[in-house]
Amino acid sequence: MARIARLTYYPVKGCAGTDVQAAEVTPAGLANDRVFQVVAPDGDFRSQRRYPILAAVKPRIAKDRLTLSAPNQEDLELEIRREGDRHPGSTFSWQGEGIHQGPEAAEWFSDLLKIDSVLIGVAPDHERITSGETPGTAAFADGHALLVASESSLDGLNERIASRGGEPVPMNRFRPNVVISGWAEPHREDEVREMAAGTARFGYAKPCVRCTVPMVDQETGDKAGPEPIRTLATYRRHPDGGVTFGMKAAVLETGQVAVGDAVIVHSWAGPSPSTAAAEPPLTATASRPAESV
């Protein structure tokens, strides 16, 4: 039976995640997921795409306080501002405002990134409609409430990487919120259209087209490419461009989830178009050549 193997929320967009044994599911995903983001003075968000060191920032939320830790930086503990001065913020097509978290946080991130930056939090009146087959909402995530991936997908990918002489990558390279165990076939999550776990329900939005972030070592914040993108490019090309790993989901029903909860799929679709249906199995002696990405 498929079960939840890991739950992770990411307090600050682009920074390290927090693994939990149980979580509240809100309309915008796991509680406290991407409720803060680092932005430029004009509101454009900072990400690992340009600032991979963000991966090494470890944020911790405890009650009404946020603590930030990073290599070669003094820890900073802040009282979370739920109200107060607004500052512009953006996440791809979403444009809005967040609550300015104060000059200390701005100085801390500016020192880390070597560029003027501001930390903002989700405003009480935050509004955002996410796209895809199942619409929903999200805080400051790239586009959707949840990213779902399976252990079998990672195992299949790492087998392919190893056959090409590369080193396996950990799941945290893909920064999922929900990791599922128990599916024998890789990328089974692509075919889910509605599923339940604990007391929450989720609906499929779209496949997750990956950027360069999976090539960043999530422990050190160093660029460590070309894997896994190089190998994904040999068998996970999306028709609209890019490569895919994991699926993005919206919240259909809020509730509680926990590691070990059974994952019940209520609706399935056909195979994902991002996986070539006629592709022969990969063996240790024959593999497809890498494509440039």
Salt bridges, closest charged atoms under 4 A:
ASP33 OD2 - ARG34 NH1 3.15
ASP64 OD1 - ARG82 NH2 3.33
GLU77 OE2 - ARG65 NE 2.59
GLU97 OE1 - ARG86 NH1 3.80
ASP125 OD1 - ARG86 NH1 3.23
GLU133 OE2 - ARG193 NE 3.47
ASP142 OD1 - LYS13 NZ 2.32
ASP142 OD2 - ARG49 NH2 2.66
ASP190 OD2 - ARG236 NH2 2.77
GLU191 OE1 - ARG188 NH1 2.71
GLU194 OE2 - ARG201 NH1 2.37
GLU227 OE2 - ARG230 NH2 3.05
ASP240 OD2 - HIS238 ND1 3.95
GLU253 OE1 - ARG201 NE 3.18
GLU279 OE1 - ARG160 NH2 3.58
GLU279 OE2 - ARG288 NH1 2.91
GLU291 OE1 - ARG237 NE 2.98
